[in-house]
């Protein structure tokens, strides 16, 4: 059994979007996710999180708790969790029951990250909720309600989360703006920032979270985990080629043409118009794309810049074998850094 990748360096974890690739299907995507989870568990990554997205032809993890049950059953030690559940789409009791079930099946291994975005478009959000009368400004109250469902029940309590009550599943706040930083700080909860696709407020959010943090009932200190895209390969050239799948996916999504993750294409970035290039440069400002030395420098610079307590890495690569090879490289260079 390998220890977590870390030491004097922040531990590493994985955010998997369970990509459905062109020519494949959701079943294969979820099997690939389990295969990746087993692989990064052997490498010593700390967590394996999956995200709730809806009406996305390229993402297989819409039913996040179900997908995590699949991954949890096929792994032994790695923590599994949501990165995250979009709480406005659900009653807190339902999520408490779902993640209470996961925690009952996999004790001590389950995390629950929650966000206030819908994780989809407005039409799909309405189909999910049947009504949009719910107020996202209720998000703080919904988070507190969710936490209460995980606490031991009280005598005479009429409604209970079973499974769920007494399991104290760790709740994280997820965000891509200053709102989440303020809420995580006010509630004394760990905070994960989505700098893998929305890096604009990264520095301000991290600073605000730390400066305003007030310990919650657990007394735990602030814990900041930013996410970043890493596409690693044996050479810089190969990594840039593999990253063109992600580039195409971003451009397609922003153009209203979301679809399965495309195969990589030589010279794709160079053929884009200036507007599309600028969009990618902004959205992927924190991405690290390259061979081992480039990845080593990029990860070290990001960790130093953010003063992260942990790094959450996502890697949208078309070929599952190339994606696993990328995580081999990430683990290797991070261990070398920790040992230096």
C-alpha positions in Angstrom: 0.0 0.0 0.0 1.4 3.3 -1.0 1.1 6.4 1.2 -0.6 9.5 -0.1 1.4 11.6 -2.6 2.5 14.5 -0.4 5.0 14.8 2.3 6.1 18.5 2.4 4.1 19.0 -0.7 0.3 19.2 -0.9 -1.4 15.8 -1.5 -2.9 15.2 -4.9 -6.5 14.1 -5.7 -8.5 13.5 -8.9 -11.7 15.1 -10.3 -13.1 12.8 -13.0 -15.8 14.0 -15.3 -16.3 10.5 -16.6 -15.9 11.6 -20.2 -17.9 10.0 -22.9 -15.7 9.9 -25.9 -16.7 10.0 -29.6 -17.7 6.6 -30.7 -18.2 5.3 -27.2 -21.0 5.4 -24.6 -21.8 6.2 -21.0 -21.4 2.6 -19.8 -17.8 2.5 -21.1 -17.1 6.0 -19.7 -18.1 4.7 -16.2 -16.0 1.6 -16.6 -13.1 3.8 -17.6 -13.7 5.9 -14.4 -13.5 2.8 -12.2 -10.3 1.7 -14.0 -8.8 5.2 -13.5 -9.9 5.2 -9.8 -8.1 1.9 -9.2 -5.1 3.2 -11.0 -4.7 6.4 -9.0 -5.5 4.5 -5.8 -2.4 2.4 -6.5 -0.4 5.6 -7.2 -1.3 7.1 -3.8 -3.8 9.8 -4.8 -6.0 10.8 -1.8 -9.5 11.4 -3.3 -11.5 10.5 -6.4 -14.3 12.9 -6.9 -17.0 13.0 -9.6 -19.2 15.9 -10.7 -22.9 16.4 -11.3 -23.6 17.7 -14.8 -26.9 17.3 -16.7 -27.8 17.3 -20.4 -24.1 17.0 -21.3 -23.5 14.4 -24.0 -19.9 14.2 -23.0 -20.3 13.6 -19.3 -21.5 10.3 -17.7 -21.7 11.2 -14.0 -25.1 13.0 -13.9 -26.3 10.5 -11.2 -23.3 11.2 -9.1 -24.1 9.1 -6.1 -24.8 6.1 -8.3 -21.5 6.6 -10.2 -19.6 6.9 -6.9 -21.2 3.6 -5.6 -19.7 1.9 -8.7 -16.3 3.4 -8.0 -16.4 2.7 -4.3 -17.3 -0.9 -4.8 -14.3 -1.4 -7.0 -11.7 0.4 -4.8 -10.4 -0.2 -1.3 -8.8 2.9 0.2 -9.1 6.0 -1.9 -11.7 8.5 -0.7 -14.7 9.0 -3.0 -16.8 12.1 -3.2 -18.9 14.6 -5.1 -17.1 17.5 -6.7 -19.9 18.3 -6.5 -23.5 17.9 -6.0 -25.5 20.9 -7.2 -27.7 21.4 -4.1 -30.4 23.6 -5.6 -31.4 20.6 -7.8 -32.2 18.5 -4.8 -33.9 18.4 -1.4 -31.1 18.2 1.2 -32.7 15.1 2.8 -32.4 13.2 -0.5 -28.7 14.0 -0.8 -28.2 13.0 2.9 -29.8 9.6 2.2 -27.7 9.1 -0.9 -24.4 10.0 0.6 -25.4 8.4 3.9 -25.8 5.2 1.9 -22.4 5.6 0.4 -20.9 6.2 3.8 -22.6 3.2 5.2 -21.2 1.1 2.4 -17.7 2.7 2.5 -17.1 4.0 6.1 -14.6 6.8 6.4 -14.1 7.2 2.7 -16.9 9.5 1.6 -16.8 13.3 0.9 -19.7 15.5 -0.2 -18.8 18.7 -2.0 -21.8 20.9 -2.8 -22.3 23.9 -5.1 -25.1 26.3 -5.8 -25.0 26.3 -9.6 -27.5 24.1 -11.5 -24.8 22.2 -13.4 -26.8 22.6 -16.6 -29.0 25.0 -18.6 -32.2 26.6 -17.3 -34.5 24.4 -19.4 -32.8 21.2 -18.0 -32.8 22.7 -14.5 -36.6 23.0 -14.8 -36.9 19.4 -15.9 -34.8 18.4 -12.9 -36.7 20.4 -10.3 -40.1 20.7 -12.0 -40.1 24.3 -11.0 -37.6 27.1 -10.7 -39.3 28.8 -7.8 -36.5 27.7 -5.6 -34.2 30.4 -4.6 -30.4 29.9 -4.9 -30.1 32.4 -2.1 -31.3 29.6 0.2 -28.1 27.7 -0.5 -26.5 28.5 2.9 -29.7 27.3 4.7 -29.8 24.2 2.5 -26.1 23.4 3.4 -26.8 23.8 7.1 -29.9 21.5 6.8 -27.8 19.0 4.9 -25.2 19.0 7.7 -27.9 18.5 10.3 -29.2 15.4 8.6 -25.8 13.8 9.1 -25.8 14.5 12.8 -27.2 12.0 15.4 -31.0 12.2 15.6 -32.7 13.8 18.6 -35.3 12.1 20.8 -38.7 12.5 19.2 -37.3 13.7 15.8 -40.1 13.1 13.3 -38.0 12.9 10.1 -34.6 11.2 10.0 -32.1 10.4 7.2 -31.6 6.7 7.2 -28.9 5.9 6.2 -27.2 9.2 7.0 -27.9 10.2 10.6 -24.8 10.1 12.8 -22.4 9.4 10.0 -21.0 12.9 9.9 -20.1 12.9 6.2 -17.6 15.7 5.6 -19.3 18.5 3.6 -17.2 20.8 1.4 -18.2 24.1 -0.2 -17.4 24.3 -3.9 -17.2 27.5 -5.9 -15.8 29.5 -8.7 -16.4 33.0 -7.3 -16.0 34.9 -4.0 -19.4 33.8 -2.8 -18.3 30.2 -2.1 -15.1 31.5 -0.4 -17.2 33.7 2.0 -19.7 30.9 2.7 -17.0 28.3 3.3 -15.2 30.7 5.7 -18.4 31.6 7.5 -19.5 28.0 8.1 -16.0 26.8 8.9 -16.0 24.2 6.1 -13.3 23.0 3.7 -13.4 24.9 0.3 -12.6 23.7 -3.2 -12.2 26.2 -6.0 -13.0 25.4 -9.7 -9.9 27.0 -11.2 -9.8 24.2 -13.8 -12.4 26.1 -15.8 -13.0 29.4 -14.0 -9.7 30.7 -12.8 -10.5 34.4 -12.7 -11.1 34.8 -9.0 -8.7 32.1 -7.8 -6.2 34.3 -5.9 -8.9 36.5 -4.3 -11.0 33.6 -3.3 -8.2 31.8 -1.6 -7.1 34.9 0.3 -10.7 35.8 1.3 -11.4 32.2 2.5 -8.4 32.2 4.7 -8.8 35.7 6.1 -12.5 35.4 7.0 -12.4 31.7 8.1 -14.1 31.0 11.4 -13.9 27.5 12.8 -17.1 25.5 12.9 -18.3 23.1 15.5 -15.6 20.6 14.6 -12.9 23.2 15.3 -11.1 22.2 12.0 -8.8 24.8 10.5 -9.3 26.2 7.0 -8.6 23.8 4.2 -8.2 25.1 0.6 -8.2 22.7 -2.4 -8.0 24.4 -5.8 -8.5 22.3 -9.0 -6.5 22.5 -12.1 -6.3 20.7 -15.5 -3.2 18.7 -16.1 -2.5 17.0 -19.4 0.8 15.1 -18.9 2.7 12.9 -21.4 6.2 11.8 -22.1 6.9 14.9 -24.2 5.6 18.4 -24.4 4.6 17.8 -28.0 2.6 14.7 -27.2 0.8 16.5 -24.3 -0.1 19.5 -26.5 -1.6 17.0 -29.0 -3.6 15.2 -26.3 -4.9 18.5 -25.0 -6.6 19.3 -28.3 -9.5 17.1 -27.2 -10.1 19.4 -24.3 -9.7 22.4 -26.5 -12.3 21.2 -28.9 -14.7 20.3 -26.0 -14.4 23.8 -24.6 -15.0 25.5 -27.9 -17.9 23.2 -28.7 -19.5 23.9 -25.3 -19.1 27.7 -25.5 -20.5 27.6 -29.0 -23.7 25.7 -27.9 -22.5 22.4 -29.6 -21.7 20.3 -26.6 -21.0 16.7 -27.5 -18.8 13.7 -26.7 -15.1 14.3 -26.0 -13.4 14.5 -29.5 -10.3 12.7 -30.6 -7.2 14.9 -30.6 -6.3 16.8 -33.8 -2.9 18.0 -35.0 -2.7 21.8 -35.2 -6.2 22.5 -33.8 -5.2 25.4 -31.6 -3.3 27.1 -34.3 -6.2 27.0 -36.7 -8.6 28.7 -34.2 -9.8 32.3 -34.7 -8.4 34.8 -32.2 -11.6 34.9 -30.2 -11.6 31.2 -29.6 -7.9 31.3 -28.7 -8.5 34.0 -26.2 -11.4 32.1 -24.6 -9.2 29.0 -24.2 -6.3 31.1 -22.8 -8.7 32.6 -20.2 -10.6 29.4 -19.3 -7.4 27.3 -19.1 -5.1 29.9 -17.5 -4.2 27.5 -14.7 -3.8 24.4 -16.9 -0.5 22.5 -17.0 0.2 20.8 -20.3 3.5 19.1 -21.1 6.1 16.4 -20.4 7.5 15.5 -17.0 9.7 18.6 -16.4 6.9 21.0 -17.6 4.4 19.3 -15.3 6.9 19.4 -12.3 7.4 23.1 -12.7 3.7 23.9 -13.4 2.4 22.0 -10.4 5.1 23.4 -8.1 4.3 27.0 -9.2 0.5 26.5 -8.8 0.9 25.0 -5.3 3.2 27.8 -4.3 0.9 30.5 -5.8 -2.3 29.1 -4.1 -0.7 27.9 -0.8 -3.0 24.9 -1.4 -3.6 22.3 1.3 -4.3 19.8 -1.4 -4.5 19.9 -5.2 -7.4 18.5 -7.2 -6.4 17.4 -10.7 -8.6 16.8 -13.7 -7.4 15.5 -17.0 -9.7 15.3 -20.0 -7.8 12.9 -22.4 -9.5 11.0 -25.2 -7.5 7.7 -24.8 -7.9 6.1 -21.4 -4.5 4.5 -21.6 -2.9 7.9 -22.3 -4.9 9.4 -19.4 -3.5 6.8 -17.0 0.0 7.3 -18.3 -0.5 11.0 -17.6 -1.3 10.3 -13.9 1.7 8.1 -13.7 3.9 11.0 -14.7 2.1 13.4 -12.3 2.6 11.0 -9.4 6.2 10.4 -10.3 7.2 14.1 -10.5 5.3 15.0 -7.3 7.0 12.2 -5.4 10.4 13.4 -6.7 9.5 17.0 -5.5 8.5 15.7 -2.1 11.7 13.8 -1.8 14.0 16.6 -2.9 
